[in-house]
Amino acid sequence: MTTVLSASRLATLLGTDLQADSVPLYRVVADRMRLLVKDGRVPDGVRLPSERELATALRLSRTTTTRAYAELRDAGLLESRRGSGSIVRVPLSRSGASSLITDPRDENTIALTYAAPSGPPGLTRAFEAALARADGLLTTSGYLPDGLPALREALAERYRSRGLDTSPDQVIVTSGAMGALSLVARTIMAPGRRVVVEATSYPHALESFVATGARLSPLPAGDDPWDTEALAALLAGGRHHAAYVIPEFHNPTGAVMDAQTRLEWVRLVRRHDVLQVVDESLREVNLDGLELPPSLAQHDDRAVLVGSASKEFWGGLRVGWIRAPHELITPLVQHRMADDLGSSAFEQLVVTELLTEGGQTAAAGRARSRAARDHLLGELAEHLPEITAPCPAGGLSLWAELPRPTSSRLVTAAARHDLLLTPGPRFVSGPTSLGERRLRLPYTRTPAVLSEAVRRLRLAWDDVEGTRPAHQEATATGTLDLIA
């Protein structure tokens, strides 16, 4: 059954400040809609409202919306048939579905749309060591629905070193953290069940819960993502089955839940019999060596923990894991086998090497990320002081603050300079207007790329503010010759 997007909902997503840009109005509407499709807020297969309905909702002329739809059809993002309406179609580029993440137009396009590092120094050694041990794998079937035994033992030892008594049979290896979150959601949730989520959070994780038919209950936006008074009121107001939380180097804010908040959080969820799903994917990306409070599972033995090698080591290592109480392991494995029979055995062997080699590869990756973070903060302070961001002690991105609610407009303008960003509303589980003063800026690229990205962002900012000097070049004419 085709999902229909109402004109009022699409108008809300597009925003009410369309007249403010300096390009033709129909192109502003088309660019905003293109952005909504690219970042997933308007998914493939959705039927859009008619041009007349959208024009009425936006208080624009029908000519404007008609031209906007025509631009989207020309770009291959919209398919219109008489009697069937206009359906969103997300085309595959020559690079395949990765265009949804990076949208590579040419070699000069910079994409800061993902927060995953490239491989750190030393990663090749782990692959070589794994290859030397691969003969033992080849004598098996390679089907590992719960994971490579050596990796599960290494992960259990990591948890034990943190004070969490863990046996290898409490660990399931998955295809990345997203594979873990999707598996947990399918196992514990059902249509109509409610899950507590942070006001700002990792959007793909929330989508994994929504895909099960679950209903999201976002906490209110505040100075940090975890208002325990609001949590108490939310839980008292109705039955909730689960709570999804990112307590360390929160994505996207970079915040860390303090020890006292953890105790109060756990007290509340245990009182209301709420199952915690704790995303610890960024816990090990501790750039400044911050002393972190104990895991939420230290106070709640029912908590389900999710981890990943993608953030700590390399985005191409599609290895994640779940640490769960014993009674959940069999249901998790049974649900997993409906999708696949295990993750890549060789990549699991590589991660095993990384976890048992003494930590030097992870340390090298953290040093590189720390230098990139500091470089990006310095570039923003020098060239774009209007955009401010606190320095996170860990994680892989800045949660920048804009002086005005112009995030979507700024992202649209940046795309005209071949700089691809994700607007703040993409990370908001409540009203999208709450994210319009925010912009996530990953620092997972080289300093040279980050410098060029800030230069292009400056151009986009001037476009939005209407402050570009008349003699200044309005397009991204710089090349990436310094970036190999």
N, C-alpha and C positions, 0 to 999 in steps of 0.2 A: 504494500500500500504506500503510495507516494505521500510524503509529508508536505503539508502546505504551510508556507510562511506567510503570516498575515501582513497586511500593509502597515499596520500600526507597529508591529514588532520590528519589521525591517526598517521603518523610519527611526525607531529608537536606536537600533544598531548603527544606522548611518550617522546619527547625530543631527543636531539642529543648527549647527554653525556652518552650513554648506556655503552660504553666500560670502564667507570671509576669505576664501582663497582667491588668488589672482589669476586663475586659469578659468576657461569656460565652465559654466555651471554643470553642464551635462557630463563633462569630463571629470569634475569633482565627484559627482554621484557614481560614475563608472569606476573611478579609482578606489573609492571607498568600498564599493561592492566587491571589487576584485580583491581587496585586502581582507574582507570578511570571508571570502571563499578560500583564500590562500592560508589563513590562519585557523580555519576550521569552524568558525562561528556560524557560517552558513555551509553545511556539508553537501557533498555530491548527492544528486538525486532529489533535492528539495525543489518544490514548485514555488516560484516567486509570485507575488501578487501581480495583477495586470498593471500595465503602464498607467492606466487611468486611476486605479486605486492607489498606486504609490504616489502619483502626482498629487492626489487629494490629501493623502496623509502627510506629505512633505510640504504642502502648500506651494507647489511649483506648477509650471505649465506642463501639459502633457507632452509637448514637443521636447522638453528637457529630458523627461524619463524615457521617451521613445528613443532619443539619440543615445542615451546612456545604455539602454538595453541593446541597441544596435552595436555599440562598441564592444560590449561583452560577447555578443554573438560573433563578431569579427575576430575576437581574441580566442574563440573556441571555448568560452566558459559558460555559454548559455545556448540552449537548444529550444527553439520555439516552433510549435506546430499548431495549426489552426484546430481549435477544439480541445487542445491538451495544455495550453498555456506555455509558460517559459520554465524550463527545467535546468537547474545548475548541473553542469558537466565539468569535472576536473580532468583535463587532458593529461596524458603522460608525455613528457618531453623526451628528447633524445637521451637524456640522462635517467629516464624512468621516473618512478614515483618520488625520487629524492627531490624533485622540483618543488614538492610541497613543503620541504624544509628549507632548501637553499635557493630555489628559483634561479638557477644560474643562467643569466642572459648571455654573458660572454666572460672572458677571462678577467675583465676589469670590474665585474660585479663583486661587491663585498656583502656577505650575508652574516649578520649578527642575530640570526633567528634561532640559534640553538646554543645551549651551554654544555658542550661536551669537548674535552680536550683532545688534541692530537696526541699521538704516541710519544711518551717521554723518553729521554735518553735511557738506554738499558733495556727497553722493551724487546729489542731484537734478541738480546741474550736469552730472555725467557722463552721466546719461540724456538731458539736453537736448542736449549736444554729440553724443552718439551718434545722436540723432534727426535732427540736422542733416546727418549723414553717411549716413543710411539709404538715400538714393536709390540709391547705388552698389550696395548689397546687393540691392535689389529687381530689378535687371537680371540677377541670377544665379538659379540654381535654389534656392539656400539649403541644398543638401545639402553638408555639410562633414564628412566622416567623420574627417578628421585635424585639422580646425579652421580658423578664419579666418586667412588668411595674415598679416594685420597683427598679430593677437594672438600667433601663434606666433613672429613676429619679436620682438615686445616681450618675450615670455617668454625667448627665447633670449638677448636682450640682458641681461635681469636675471641669468641664470645666468653670462653672461660677466663681468658686473660683480662677481660673487662669485669669480672666478678659475676658473670651469668653462667650458672651451672648448665651446661649444654652437652648433649650427646649427639653423635653424628646422625642418628635416626630422627632427630628433631629438625634436620636441615633438608630442604628440597632445592635443587639447583634448577634455575629457569632461564628462559631467553631474555635476559636483561631485567631491570627493575619493572619495566612495563609488563613483561610477561608474568612477573610475580604478582603485581597488583591486580592485573586482569584475572589471574587464577584465583587469588584470594576473594575478589569480588564475586566471581561466579560461584564460589563454594559457599560463602557465608550469607550472601544477599539473595533477595527474591523480590518480585514486583510488589511495590507498596511499602517495603521496609525503608526506614529512614536512617540516614547516616549523617552524623555531625561532621562538618568540614570547616576549614578556616575561610575567612572572608576572601583572602587572596591565597591562591594555592596553585599547584601544578595542574594545568588544565587537562592533560591526557589522563591523569589519575582519576580526576573527577568523572571524566567521560567513561572510564571503565566501570564505575559504579552505576552511572546512569544507564549504561548498556544492559544492565541486569534488571532494569525497571525500578531501581531504588530511587528514593526521593532525597535530595540534598537539603540539609538544614544548615545554612552558613551562619557562622558567628558574625557579629557586627564588626565592621572595620574599626581599627583603633591604632594606638601607638605600637602595639605588638599584636601578633596573630592570635593570642590566647587569653581572652578575657574570661576568667573563671566565674565571675559573677554572672556574665551573660550565659556561660555554659550551664550554670546551675538553673537559671531561669528556663533555658531551652529544654533541659532534661526533665524539669518539673512539669513542663507544659505538654508532654506527650512521650510515648514510648519510642525510643531510638535503639536500633539493633547494633550499630557500630559507630566508631569515630575514626576518621582518617586524619593523621597529624604528621607534620614534618618538624620535629623539635630541634634539630641541629642545622644551623646555616640554612634556614628555611628558604625554600624556593617559592617566590622570588625575593623576599625581603632581606634575607641574610641573617635574620634574628635567631637567637638561641634561647630556648625556654630555660629559665633559671630553676634552681633546685626547689625553691619553695613553691613555685607555680606547678612544677611536676607533682609534688606531693598533693596539692589541692586538686589538680586535674585528675590524678588517679583515684583519689578519695571519691570524687563525684561520679566518675564512670563506673567504678566498682559498686557504689551504692545503687546505681540505676541499672546494673547488669548490662553494661555496654561493652562490646568487644572492641578493643583498641587495635587499629592497624597503623603501625608506626613506621614511617618511611625514613630509614636511616641512610639513604643513598649518598648523602653528602657529609655524613659524620666524619669520615676519614679525610675529607678535603679541608683539613684544619690548618690554614695557611700560617697563622700566627702562634700556633702551639697553645691555643686557649685550653685551660683546664675545664673539661666538659663535665657537667653533672652526670650521675649514673643514668643509664638507660631507663626509660619508662617501664621496661620489662623487669627492672630490679624491684619495682614496687607492685607489679601486677603480672603474675606468672601466666595469666591467660593471654597476654598481649602477643600479637603477631608482628614480627619484625621483618622488614624488607631491606635488602642491601643490593649493591651493584658494583661491578668492576668498571663500568663505563665512565663514571665520574672520577673515580680514584686513579684509574690508569689510562684508559683509551676508549673512546666512543665505539670503536670497531669491535671491541671485545663484548659480544652480546651474551654476557654471563651475569645473571642476577641470582638471588637466592631468597628463601623464606626460612625464618626460624619460627617454629610454631609449637604450641603445646602438643603432647603426644596424641591426644584424642582428635586433633584436626589433621594429622598427617595422612591417614588413609583416605579421608574424603578429598583432600587436596590432590593426592596422587591419582585418584580415580577420575576426578574432573580434568586433570592434566592430560590423561591418556585419551580423552575424547578429542584432544587437539593435536598432540604430537607425542612421540615416545622418548623425548629427551632433547637436550641441547647438544650442540657440537661437542663431541668427546675431546677433540684436540684442543679447542679453546678452553675447555675446562682444565685440561692438563697445563696449559699456559698459565691460567690464573692460579693453579696450585703452585707452580714455580714462583710466581710473584708473591704469594702469601708466605712462602717459606724461605725466601732468599735473603731475609734480614731487613727488608724495607727500603733498600737504597733506591730502587726504581720509583717507588711512591714518593720518596723524599725529593728526588730530582723533579718529578712532576709538580710537586707543591712549590718548589723553589721557582720554577718557571711561571706558574700561575700567579704567585705572589708578585713577581717582577712585572707581569703583564697588568695585574690589578693596579699596582702603584703607578705604572706608566699611563694607564687610561685615566686614572684620577687626576694626574698631573696635566694631561692634555685637556681634559674638560675644564679644569681650573684656569688654564691659560687662555684657551680659545673659546670656551663656552661657559663662562661663569654664571650665566642665567640658569643653567641646569646643574643642580647640586645633588650630591649622593654621599651618604655616609660610607666609611671604609669598613666593609665586612671583614670579620676575623677569619672567615672561611667561605667555602662555596665557590661558584664560578661566574657570578654576575653581580652587577650593581643594580640596585633598585632606585633609579634616579627620580628626582622630583622636579616637575616643571612649574614655573610660576603661574601658569594658567592651564585650564583643562583643554589641552590641545594635542594630546598624545596621538590620536588617530590621524589628525591633520598633519602632524609632524612626520609620522611614518609614511603617509601618502606622499608628502613632499620629498622625503628622503629617497623614495623609490625612483623618483624622476632623476636623481643624481646617482643611480645605481648603487644605493645603499639600502639593504633590506633589513628591516627591524620588525619586532613584534610589539604592537601597542599594549599599553597597560591594561585595558579592559579584557584582554585575552586571559588574564590571570585572576580575574574577579569572578567569584561565584554568586555574588549578589547583583545589584543594579550596576550595569556597565559604566555608568557615569562616575562611579567611585574610582575607576582606573584611569580616567582621562588626564589626571595630573601626574601619572607615573609612566616610566619607560624602563624596561629591562634591557640592560646593556651587558652582554657576556664579554668577558675578557679572556677568551680562549683562543685568540688569534695572536700573531706575532706583534711586537711593538710597532713595526713599520705599517702593518695593516691597520692597527688601532689608530695610529696617527692619521692615516688617510681617511679612516672612517669618521673621525672627529671633524676633519676638514669638510667632508661632505655633509655631515650633520649640521655644521655651521651654515653651510649654504642653504640647507633645508629650513633651518631655523629662521634665517633672514627672509626666505620666501614666505613663511607663515606669518612672520611679524611685519612683512612689507618694508623691511629696512635695508634691502640690498642697494648698494650704490649703483647708479645707472651704468657706470663703466665696467662693473664687475661681471665676469663671465657667469652665466646662469646655469651652466651645465657642468657635470663632473668631467672636466677635460683631463684631469690628472690620470696617469697610468699607474700600473702596479709594477713598474720595472724593478723596483727595489724589493719586490715580494716574489720570492721563488716558490 
